[in-house]
Amino acid sequence: MKVLVGMSGGIDSSVAAYLLKEAGYDVEGITMIIWKKDSPYPAPATSNSCYCPDKTDDLERIDHVCSILGIKHHTVDCSDIFQSSVLEAFRSGYLDGITPNPCIQCNSIVKFGAMVDHARTVTSFDYFATGHYARIAERDGRYELLKAVDARKDQSYFLSRLSQKQLSSTLFPLGEYTKDEIRRIDEAMGFHDAGMPESQDFYGGDYSDLLDVEDREGEIVMDTGTVLGHHNGYWHYTIGQRKGLGVAYTEPLYVIDIDPALNRVIVGTEQSTHIKSVKTADSVFISDDDFTEGKVYQVKIRSTSPGAEAYVRRTDSGFEVDFLSYVKGAAPGQSAVVYDGERVIASGYITERK
């Protein structure tokens, strides 16, 4: 069996390739190029990001790893679809006052979609693999996405929009390992120097740099209607933000809403961030086609969320979540991901909260 491994130059994807070769697979590596030479979007302030014009260091590290493993390496250009499906969606989302998650979008459309399709034009393979921390299992003819063994590194939230077709031909060799174990393997193989930094972020700089809009003064308003101060554009803020608001109050304040039409940022105390339910749209179902009435699920509304207990029911456009206790920080545009224990059940974009 031949496996094509998505390689970024980091520890996780390098060890993924090693583990698969050790398991007896015929392994090749592939890297997607997402920087478009004539892109209207600016380069990041730092190079340690996925979206970056200069990948020389990454490619040199990949060549080093592939040389040690004795495997071939390919590159494919995915810059057009990355710009149209990720960057443009990110820009329009922020300007609409929502908080998009580019990594979820990129995984489902680009990394496990366009890159795999493009790769089949340069080589043949049976499976595609990455260094994500997650697991896949088959049950009753359906492929399930499961949390990783290492709860601290679990990335199932970011993979929650993968289709049955994508899951059926994907391998996650790191899912049964801890990060510490992977680091030890990496050092023993000489892939990277000890203490290699963590994997890259989406963009190495201020996200607002990608929006290409001139600063415009607006009001920072308390949820009671009192004007507390001014800002240089609502797009510099995200719902749930606490630091850097530039206004003083008797209690810590959080961004609780954004009004793009009025260029207004609405803030409130921590109690104002508490919500009991969210609605989603554009939802996908992985492990099950529906929710069991009266069953308590766990729902994550951010990647770093531990998950909160809730009842969930399907709607015409997605699903609605009723939390058993208050949660905070739910932001339109982010994904609500429903779990039943270690299984990912469904994922949808938050459209309403109350």
SESEMAR-703121 format. One record per residue (C-alpha): residue number from 1; x, z, y; residue in one letter. Coordinates in nm, 4 decimals, always signed. Layout:
num:x:z:y:residu
NUM:X:Z:Y:A
...
END
This chain:
num:x:z:y:residu
1:+0.0000:+0.0000:+0.0000:M
2:+0.1284:-0.0924:+0.3445:K
3:+0.0756:+0.1351:+0.6445:V
4:+0.1288:+0.0451:+1.0089:L
5:+0.2163:+0.3511:+1.2157:V
6:+0.1460:+0.3689:+1.5889:G
7:+0.4740:+0.4930:+1.7379:M
8:+0.5183:+0.6348:+2.0878:S
9:+0.8758:+0.7549:+2.0606:G
10:+0.7667:+1.1164:+2.0287:G
11:+0.8098:+1.3710:+1.7510:I
12:+0.4641:+1.3466:+1.5954:D
13:+0.4473:+0.9709:+1.5384:S
14:+0.8080:+0.9636:+1.4169:S
15:+0.7442:+1.2311:+1.1539:V
16:+0.4170:+1.0612:+1.0584:A
17:+0.6140:+0.7483:+0.9695:A
18:+0.8639:+0.9561:+0.7721:Y
19:+0.5951:+1.1427:+0.5746:L
20:+0.4190:+0.8211:+0.4816:L
21:+0.7402:+0.6593:+0.3633:K
22:+0.8220:+0.9709:+0.1603:E
23:+0.4759:+0.9436:+0.0044:A
24:+0.5638:+0.5968:-0.1240:G
25:+0.3913:+0.3732:+0.1295:Y
26:+0.5424:+0.0541:+0.2638:D
27:+0.5731:+0.1514:+0.6310:V
28:+0.6129:-0.0446:+0.9534:E
29:+0.5868:+0.0784:+1.3116:G
30:+0.4006:-0.0615:+1.6095:I
31:+0.3892:+0.0213:+1.9792:T
32:+0.1344:-0.0994:+2.2314:M
33:+0.2374:-0.2082:+2.5778:I
34:-0.0271:-0.1037:+2.8297:I
35:+0.1511:-0.1615:+3.1605:W
36:+0.0343:-0.4850:+3.3228:K
37:+0.3072:-0.6428:+3.5357:K
38:+0.0663:-0.7578:+3.8064:D
39:-0.1477:-0.4442:+3.7856:S
40:-0.3071:-0.3255:+4.1102:P
41:-0.2681:+0.0315:+3.9845:Y
42:+0.0431:+0.2226:+4.0974:P
43:+0.3208:+0.3453:+3.8725:A
44:+0.3129:+0.7209:+3.8051:P
45:+0.5395:+0.9624:+3.9879:A
46:+0.7037:+1.0643:+3.6587:T
47:+0.7919:+0.8515:+3.3565:S
48:+0.6619:+1.0948:+3.0920:N
49:+0.3191:+0.9349:+3.0660:S
50:+0.1436:+0.6765:+2.8522:C
51:+0.0786:+0.4519:+3.1506:Y
52:+0.4259:+0.3716:+3.2833:C
53:+0.6134:+0.0465:+3.3622:P
54:+0.9482:+0.1490:+3.2151:D
55:+0.9338:+0.2234:+2.8427:K
56:+1.3062:+0.1696:+2.7846:T
57:+1.3749:+0.5274:+2.6742:D
58:+1.0708:+0.5368:+2.4464:D
59:+1.1599:+0.2060:+2.2812:L
60:+1.5193:+0.3179:+2.2307:E
61:+1.3984:+0.6357:+2.0595:R
62:+1.1612:+0.4317:+1.8423:I
63:+1.4415:+0.1933:+1.7438:D
64:+1.6560:+0.4962:+1.6551:H
65:+1.3862:+0.6428:+1.4304:V
66:+1.3065:+0.3079:+1.2670:C
67:+1.6772:+0.2544:+1.1994:S
68:+1.7012:+0.5910:+1.0225:I
69:+1.3900:+0.5138:+0.8173:L
70:+1.4849:+0.1522:+0.7548:G
71:+1.1497:+0.0144:+0.8710:I
72:+1.0438:-0.2758:+1.0902:K
73:+0.8970:-0.2244:+1.4343:H
74:+0.6577:-0.4428:+1.6353:H
75:+0.5150:-0.4357:+1.9872:T
76:+0.1801:-0.5762:+2.0990:V
77:+0.0507:-0.6300:+2.4503:D
78:-0.2740:-0.4398:+2.5114:C
79:-0.2407:-0.4258:+2.8896:S
80:-0.5454:-0.6401:+2.9708:D
81:-0.7931:-0.4351:+2.7709:I
82:-0.6310:-0.1070:+2.8756:F
83:-0.6803:-0.2011:+3.2392:Q
84:-1.0397:-0.3175:+3.1941:S
85:-1.1580:-0.0511:+2.9483:S
86:-0.9598:+0.2568:+3.0496:V
87:-0.8199:+0.2302:+3.4025:L
88:-1.1213:+0.0608:+3.5582:E
89:-1.3607:+0.2966:+3.3800:A
90:-1.1507:+0.5900:+3.4984:F
91:-1.1549:+0.4667:+3.8582:R
92:-1.5271:+0.3908:+3.8685:S
93:-1.6073:+0.7226:+3.7010:G
94:-1.4164:+0.9288:+3.9546:Y
95:-1.5686:+0.7373:+4.2448:L
96:-1.9129:+0.8039:+4.0950:D
97:-1.8325:+1.1750:+4.1075:G
98:-1.7909:+1.2298:+3.7325:I
99:-1.4893:+1.3442:+3.5316:T
100:-1.3964:+1.0757:+3.2769:P
101:-1.1721:+1.1384:+2.9777:N
102:-0.9385:+0.8369:+2.9474:P
103:-0.7798:+0.9510:+2.6192:C
104:-1.1103:+0.9420:+2.4293:I
105:-1.1849:+0.5997:+2.5738:Q
106:-0.8384:+0.4700:+2.4909:C
107:-0.8448:+0.5950:+2.1319:N
108:-1.1741:+0.4348:+2.0355:S
109:-1.1377:+0.1066:+2.2266:I
110:-0.7663:+0.0404:+2.2567:V
111:-0.5432:+0.2366:+2.0192:K
112:-0.7672:+0.2229:+1.7105:F
113:-0.9418:-0.0953:+1.8262:G
114:-0.7574:-0.3646:+2.0190:A
115:-0.4093:-0.2578:+1.9079:M
116:-0.5053:-0.2711:+1.5415:V
117:-0.6725:-0.6098:+1.5903:D
118:-0.3685:-0.7480:+1.7764:H
119:-0.1360:-0.6052:+1.5107:A
120:-0.3023:-0.8119:+1.2388:R
121:-0.1770:-1.1246:+1.4168:T
122:+0.1866:-1.0173:+1.3702:V
123:+0.1834:-0.8386:+1.0321:T
124:-0.0457:-0.7479:+0.7432:S
125:-0.1296:-0.3910:+0.6429:F
126:-0.3818:-0.1835:+0.4516:D
127:-0.3966:+0.1244:+0.6736:Y
128:-0.3232:+0.2241:+1.0300:F
129:-0.1777:+0.5699:+1.0958:A
130:-0.0900:+0.7854:+1.3946:T
131:+0.0649:+1.1238:+1.4632:G
132:-0.2631:+1.2861:+1.5659:H
133:-0.3455:+1.6309:+1.4325:Y
134:-0.6732:+1.5722:+1.2478:A
135:-0.7943:+1.4946:+0.8971:R
136:-1.0231:+1.2404:+0.7320:I
137:-1.2278:+1.2994:+0.4174:A
138:-1.4820:+1.0891:+0.2307:E
139:-1.8146:+1.2406:+0.1277:R
140:-2.1064:+1.0544:-0.0265:D
141:-1.9681:+0.7202:+0.0862:G
142:-1.9213:+0.8343:+0.4461:R
143:-1.5906:+0.9025:+0.6201:Y
144:-1.5731:+1.2370:+0.7984:E
145:-1.3443:+1.3453:+1.0777:L
146:-1.2183:+1.7006:+1.0265:L
147:-1.0226:+1.9453:+1.2380:K
148:-0.6501:+1.9789:+1.1717:A
149:-0.5107:+2.2736:+0.9763:V
150:-0.3204:+2.3791:+1.2904:D
151:-0.6043:+2.4887:+1.5190:A
152:-0.3690:+2.5074:+1.8184:R
153:-0.2886:+2.1371:+1.7908:K
154:-0.6197:+2.0017:+1.6629:D
155:-0.6985:+1.6656:+1.8302:Q
156:-1.0310:+1.5853:+1.6667:S
157:-1.2012:+1.6127:+2.0088:Y
158:-1.0042:+1.3100:+2.1327:F
159:-1.0845:+1.1120:+1.8159:L
160:-1.4547:+1.1913:+1.8110:S
161:-1.5713:+0.8381:+1.8985:R
162:-1.3960:+0.6612:+1.6112:L
163:-1.6305:+0.4478:+1.4025:S
164:-1.6812:+0.4532:+1.0276:Q
165:-1.4869:+0.1263:+1.0052:K
166:-1.1953:+0.2752:+1.1973:Q
167:-1.1916:+0.5981:+0.9966:L
168:-1.2066:+0.4116:+0.6650:S
169:-0.8716:+0.2416:+0.7294:S
170:-0.6916:+0.5249:+0.9123:T
171:-0.4488:+0.7915:+0.7933:L
172:-0.3551:+1.1148:+0.9740:F
173:-0.0528:+1.2442:+0.7800:P
174:+0.0028:+1.5425:+1.0137:L
175:-0.3420:+1.6916:+0.9608:G
176:-0.2278:+1.9343:+0.6910:E
177:+0.0824:+2.0511:+0.8810:Y
178:+0.1528:+2.2891:+1.1661:T
179:+0.3402:+2.1751:+1.4745:K
180:+0.6297:+2.4072:+1.3872:D
181:+0.6643:+2.2409:+1.0469:E
182:+0.6659:+1.8962:+1.2074:I
183:+0.9358:+2.0014:+1.4541:R
184:+1.1535:+2.1296:+1.1710:R
185:+1.1201:+1.7998:+0.9841:I
186:+1.2023:+1.6059:+1.3006:D
187:+1.5182:+1.8075:+1.3631:E
188:+1.6270:+1.7864:+0.9998:A
189:+1.5936:+1.4063:+1.0080:M
190:+1.7787:+1.3767:+1.3379:G
191:+1.5000:+1.1851:+1.5085:F
192:+1.5194:+1.3834:+1.8337:H
193:+1.7257:+1.6598:+1.9886:D
194:+1.6027:+2.0154:+1.9347:A
195:+1.3523:+2.1237:+2.1991:G
196:+1.2137:+1.7755:+2.2610:M
197:+0.9236:+1.8079:+2.5138:P
198:+0.5606:+1.7696:+2.4081:E
199:+0.3891:+1.4331:+2.3871:S
200:+0.2987:+1.2339:+2.6954:Q
201:+0.0018:+1.2754:+2.9252:D
202:-0.2209:+0.9874:+3.0340:F
203:-0.0726:+0.9591:+3.3837:Y
204:+0.2321:+1.1316:+3.5296:G
205:+0.1088:+1.2132:+3.8771:G
206:-0.1987:+1.2784:+4.0893:D
207:-0.4957:+1.1035:+3.9281:Y
208:-0.6293:+1.0142:+4.2717:S
209:-0.3358:+0.7720:+4.3101:D
210:-0.5149:+0.5426:+4.0639:L
211:-0.8275:+0.5195:+4.2765:L
212:-0.6884:+0.3085:+4.5632:D
213:-0.9083:+0.4605:+4.8339:V
214:-0.8203:+0.5861:+5.1800:E
215:-0.8633:+0.9571:+5.2508:D
216:-1.1906:+1.0337:+5.4256:R
217:-1.2887:+1.3730:+5.5637:E
218:-1.5874:+1.5486:+5.4110:G
219:-1.7358:+1.8931:+5.3817:E
220:-1.6738:+2.1714:+5.1329:I
221:-2.0104:+2.3423:+5.1053:V
222:-2.1184:+2.6650:+4.9382:M
223:-2.4074:+2.6215:+4.6948:D
224:-2.6136:+2.8206:+4.9449:T
225:-2.5605:+2.5433:+5.2028:G
226:-2.2932:+2.7099:+5.4155:T
227:-2.0082:+2.4812:+5.5215:V
228:-1.6811:+2.6557:+5.4313:L
229:-1.4282:+2.3880:+5.5208:G
230:-1.3303:+2.0258:+5.4938:H
231:-1.1460:+1.7985:+5.2500:H
232:-0.9878:+1.4525:+5.2443:N
233:-1.2150:+1.2950:+4.9853:G
234:-1.4365:+1.4211:+4.7031:Y
235:-1.2294:+1.2202:+4.4510:W
236:-0.9473:+1.4747:+4.4887:H
237:-1.1648:+1.7346:+4.3110:Y
238:-1.3092:+1.7866:+3.9651:T
239:-1.5947:+2.0058:+3.8483:I
240:-1.4663:+2.3432:+3.7316:G
241:-1.1607:+2.3302:+3.9576:Q
242:-1.0612:+2.6665:+4.1059:R
243:-0.7143:+2.6239:+4.2555:K
244:-0.6278:+2.4214:+4.5618:G
245:-0.9716:+2.4256:+4.7246:L
246:-0.8295:+2.5179:+5.0637:G
247:-1.1111:+2.7562:+5.1600:V
248:-1.1285:+3.1350:+5.1705:A
249:-1.4082:+3.3541:+5.0365:Y
250:-1.4664:+3.7089:+4.9154:T
251:-1.4643:+3.5903:+4.5517:E
252:-1.2824:+3.3109:+4.3654:P
253:-1.4654:+2.9807:+4.4128:L
254:-1.5090:+2.6875:+4.1756:Y
255:-1.6188:+2.3278:+4.2230:V
256:-1.9685:+2.3181:+4.0749:I
257:-2.0873:+1.9761:+4.1922:D
258:-1.9760:+1.6617:+4.3739:I
259:-2.1941:+1.4448:+4.5982:D
260:-2.0281:+1.1014:+4.6349:P
261:-2.2979:+0.9678:+4.8708:A
262:-2.2321:+1.2435:+5.1254:L
263:-1.8599:+1.2839:+5.0416:N
264:-1.9366:+1.6490:+4.9812:R
265:-1.7792:+1.9019:+4.7435:V
266:-2.0090:+2.1883:+4.6444:I
267:-1.8507:+2.5185:+4.5462:V
268:-1.9789:+2.8482:+4.4136:G
269:-1.8744:+3.1724:+4.2486:T
270:-1.7994:+3.1979:+3.8790:E
271:-2.1620:+3.2802:+3.8049:Q
272:-2.2593:+2.9447:+3.9562:S
273:-2.0512:+2.7659:+3.6914:T
274:-2.2588:+2.9088:+3.4057:H
275:-2.4920:+2.6676:+3.2280:I
276:-2.7112:+2.6952:+2.9185:K
277:-2.7626:+2.3298:+2.8199:S
278:-2.6244:+1.9782:+2.8513:V
279:-2.7648:+1.6337:+2.7812:K
280:-2.5550:+1.3399:+2.6653:T
281:-2.5798:+0.9622:+2.6466:A
282:-2.3885:+0.6843:+2.4683:D
283:-2.3448:+0.9084:+2.1656:S
284:-2.1841:+0.8373:+1.8296:V
285:-2.2465:+1.0133:+1.4981:F
286:-1.9710:+1.0585:+1.2416:I
287:-2.0369:+1.3047:+0.9599:S
288:-2.4176:+1.3092:+0.9799:D
289:-2.6819:+1.0789:+1.1265:D
290:-2.8843:+1.3616:+1.2762:D
291:-2.8900:+1.7351:+1.3388:F
292:-3.0575:+1.9966:+1.1188:T
293:-3.3332:+2.1737:+1.3103:E
294:-3.2660:+2.5436:+1.3578:G
295:-2.9024:+2.5132:+1.2510:K
296:-2.6329:+2.6600:+1.4734:V
297:-2.3493:+2.4181:+1.5529:Y
298:-2.0319:+2.4608:+1.7557:Q
299:-1.9990:+2.2409:+2.0642:V
300:-1.6872:+2.1713:+2.2682:K
301:-1.7409:+2.0478:+2.6249:I
302:-1.3689:+2.0180:+2.6987:R
303:-1.0688:+1.9487:+2.4789:S
304:-0.9357:+2.3008:+2.5411:T
305:-1.2707:+2.4675:+2.4769:S
306:-1.2847:+2.6893:+2.1665:P
307:-1.6388:+2.5669:+2.1008:G
308:-1.9631:+2.7509:+2.1716:A
309:-2.2540:+2.8111:+1.9347:E
310:-2.5614:+2.6006:+2.0100:A
311:-2.8722:+2.4315:+1.8796:Y
312:-2.8549:+2.0527:+1.9048:V
313:-3.1285:+1.7904:+1.8839:R
314:-3.1177:+1.4156:+1.9014:R
315:-3.2761:+1.2317:+2.1950:T
316:-3.3474:+0.8658:+2.2687:D
317:-3.0203:+0.8284:+2.4620:S
318:-2.7964:+1.0793:+2.2842:G
319:-2.8436:+1.4480:+2.2145:F
320:-2.9275:+1.7708:+2.3947:E
321:-2.7366:+2.0948:+2.3493:V
322:-2.8890:+2.4411:+2.4003:D
323:-2.6126:+2.7014:+2.3989:F
324:-2.6784:+3.0468:+2.2582:L
325:-2.4895:+3.1996:+2.5511:S
326:-2.3703:+3.0752:+2.8867:Y
327:-2.0739:+2.8364:+2.9041:V
328:-1.8908:+2.7191:+3.2131:K
329:-1.7082:+2.4085:+3.3298:G
330:-1.9392:+2.1416:+3.1857:A
331:-1.8668:+1.8223:+3.3796:A
332:-2.0613:+1.4949:+3.3724:P
333:-1.8393:+1.2254:+3.2230:G
334:-1.6637:+1.4607:+2.9831:Q
335:-1.7501:+1.4511:+2.6139:S
336:-1.9606:+1.7067:+2.4323:A
337:-1.8413:+1.7111:+2.0719:V
338:-2.0530:+1.8770:+1.8039:V
339:-1.8913:+2.0478:+1.5042:Y
340:-2.0295:+2.1926:+1.1853:D
341:-1.7391:+2.4138:+1.0895:G
342:-1.4407:+2.1814:+1.0558:E
343:-1.6501:+1.8622:+1.0535:R
344:-1.7103:+1.6529:+1.3641:V
345:-2.0799:+1.5627:+1.3656:I
346:-2.1287:+1.3739:+1.6922:A
347:-1.9814:+1.2983:+2.0332:S
348:-2.1558:+1.2018:+2.3565:G
349:-2.0838:+1.1755:+2.7280:Y
350:-2.2342:+1.4570:+2.9352:I
351:-2.4888:+1.3270:+3.1853:T
352:-2.6824:+1.6433:+3.2827:E
353:-2.6296:+2.0183:+3.2749:R
354:-2.8436:+2.3135:+3.3676:K
END
